[in-house]
Amino acid sequence: MNYFHKRSNHHIHIFCCGFGAYKNSTEFNDVQQIIEIDGEPWFYSDSALVDVVESFEAKTNWTYSGENELLILDVTPSDDDEDITVSNAIVCNLEQMKADKAFTSVRSLIENLIRYAASSECADAWE
């Protein structure tokens, strides 16, 4: 995760649902430290994952499969944290894609997405 955080730079934002730097949060009682990113402890919470899944399902047509999924979203920026305006979306079931040999590893897939996002081709991706 630390590598992807550094590698993605400003080209792409990677959010891993359920994970975050909520060390002092009292919102979730099942928080477990799992990694450090840039020297800061990061945590995982099943409760946080469920909150994100239920919130996103309520605001979109997406339904969580229960498997490892990658959602590639074109989001319109907003100052309101509750406002998620998705212009375009691609849902990738990573387990099915791996079985179909669509990529060799999740790491290589993410690396290719970062490289694409950093390229000049990315500006016209949704046109």
JORA-V953714 format. One line per field, one symbol per residue. phi: phi as a letter, one per 20 degrees, with the letter a starting at -180 (. if undefined). burial: # if it has 9 or more other ideal C-beta (glycine too) atoms within 8 Angstrom, else .. Layout:
BEGIN
phi->???
burial->???
END
This chain:
BEGIN
phi->.fffgfffldfbddddgndreegefdfcedfcfcadclnefdccbfffffgfgfffffecefcfendfcddedddefbfefeeceeebbcddeffffffemfbebfgfffgffffffeefffgdgde
burial->##.##..#.........##..#.....#..#.....#....####.###..##..##....#......#.##.#...........#..#.####..##....#..#.#######.###...#.....
END
